[in-house]
Structure formats: C-alpha cells, structure tokens
Amino acid sequence: MEFRLTSWNDSQLVVRGTRIELELTGDPRYVEDFRKKSLRIDLIMFVPEQFANASSDPPVRGFLHSPASPNQNGLVLTHGAGANCQSSLLGTLAETFADAGLTVLRCDLPFRQTRPYGPPRPGDAAKDREGLRNAVSELRKLISGRIFLAGHSYGGRQATMLCSQEPSLADGLLLPSYPLHPPRKPDQLRTQHFPQLNTPALFVHGTRDPFGSIEEMELALKLIPAQKSLLTVGGAGHDLGFKGKAKREELAGMVLKSFEEFFARIMPT
C-alpha cells in the first residue's frame, strides 16, 4: 500500500505499508537552503498493523510491530489481568523492541477477547495458555530466528506455566511484574511450577510492587533451574510507572538493554 499527501510547497508525506516518510521536495532553493545548513528531514514512524487469525482456537488478535531492519527474532507480548494489549506499558515496550529489530506481536489473551473488562475467571487460565501457544505459532511464520515470550503480571505467569510444560516453545521469557503472590498474602506463592521452568527468563520488578518484594523475588527465583536474571526498578509499583496513559520511555530502554545483555550472554551467536 502507498499513498501520498502533498503540502502547499510540494513536500510530501509518503506512506508505504507501515512506514511513513517525509520527503522534502519542491522549490530547489528551499531544498538547497536546508542542505547548506546541514539540516535534514527524516521522519520515520512505524504504525502497528492490526493482527487477527480467527481460524485458530482460541483466536489470536492484537497488533504486529514490523521493524525497519528485522533481525529475524520475534517477541510475543501480552498483558495482565486488569488490562489489554493496548496498555501504555505494552505499547512502549513493543515500539522499543521493534526499533531494535525484533518483530513484535502484541496480543490480547483469550479471556480479554471474550470480555472487554474484568479479571480472568478461574477457568480461563488453560485457554489463555493455549492462546499464547497459538500466538507463538503465528509469529514463527513471520521470522526465522529466536522467539521470546513476554507477559506483564498475569500474562507472564501464564507464559511461565506454559513454558514449564513446553520448554521448547520459546527461546526465552521476559517477565515484567511477575505476580509472586496476592497483595498482603505472602504465604500464597505462585511458584509451584518454578522447579520445572527450563526456559531462560529475565524478570523486571519494582521495589514497591505489592505482589512481591525484591527479597521475595530473589528467593523464589532460586527455585528455577534455568538461567535467570532480575532487573530491579527503584520506586516502581506493579505498573512499573505506566499508570493510565503515563509512559516511561527510559524504562523501556533499560529493559531492552538488560534483555539484550542477558540473552547475548547465555545465547552467544
């Protein structure tokens, strides 16, 4: 797909697929003036495509972020119990990782596709894991490299449970705000499957997260036989600073840096 919008001085905004470029054209005097001043206009923005495959059961629905320079690796990214795939946290992470070359499928879990509001019900978890498995399968059709599975809170818990049962499903896990236990209930740990988790994992956790302290997380991670790492975010709660429409681009960059360093260390090319 391509279309062009022409301005009063004949400069054009060109859209090709998900790539948007501002082309400076028109009066050569203006163009030459920009060149003399060493000024260049190079506006590139990536607009995620809506993604849907209703033929799988459960369906896969969300948004696909296609990078300008793909490195053939991919990331499936999903949300927590009280959100959907359009949260500011997921959107910012998806954009940051796509800018780094990963193809990112940001998707809604099946429970959210069925109900736009409210938390998952006790019987939803198994189907949500099936939805993640289907999302990984869809992304594998688009890339030839490694595939990573990421989920915030509840989404991350389901991802770890799925990989503990199917260790070859993904090459690695990215787990922002793992819900270690319900708030104020530290005895109700959600770690029963940790001893069977053989997929390398990077955990990202705020120091003010009521779902688990840093000390509790460090103790729980000792149960995991796979290689793992914990990125601590000072002063952040369960939302990691992305409450409402608030964004923390610097956090997304920090997560990407830790992600690249951790997996480069344990998965040398």
Stockholm file with secondary structure:
# STOCKHOLM 1.0

chainA/1-269         MEFRLTSWNDSQLVVRGTRIELELTGDPRYVEDFRKKSLRIDLIMFVPEQFANASSDPPVRGFLHSPASPNQNGLVLTHGAGANCQSSLLGTLAETFADAGLTVLRCDLPFRQTRPYGPPRPGDAAKDREGLRNAVSELRKLISGRIFLAGHSYGGRQATMLCSQEPSLADGLLLPSYPLHPPRKPDQLRTQHFPQLNTPALFVHGTRDPFGSIEEMELALKLIPAQKSLLTVGGAGHDLGFKGKAKREELAGMVLKSFEEFFARIMPT
#=GR chainA/1-269 SS CEEEEECTTSCEEEEETTEEEEECCSCHHHHHHHHHTTCCCCCEEECCEEEEETTSSSCEEEEEECCSSCCSCEEEEECCTTCCTTSHHHHHHHHHHHHTTCEEEEEECHHHHHCSSSCCCGGGHHHHHHHHHHHHHHHHTTCSSCEEEEESTHHHHHHHHHHHHCTTSCSEEEEETCCCSCTTCTTSCCCTTGGGCCSCEEEEEETTCTTCCHHHHHHHHTTCCSCEEEEEETTCCTTTTCCTTCCCHHHHHHHHHHHHHHHHHHSCC
#=GC SS_cons         CEEEEECTTSCEEEEETTEEEEECCSCHHHHHHHHHTTCCCCCEEECCEEEEETTSSSCEEEEEECCSSCCSCEEEEECCTTCCTTSHHHHHHHHHHHHTTCEEEEEECHHHHHCSSSCCCGGGHHHHHHHHHHHHHHHHTTCSSCEEEEESTHHHHHHHHHHHHCTTSCSEEEEETCCCSCTTCTTSCCCTTGGGCCSCEEEEEETTCTTCCHHHHHHHHTTCCSCEEEEEETTCCTTTTCCTTCCCHHHHHHHHHHHHHHHHHHSCC
//
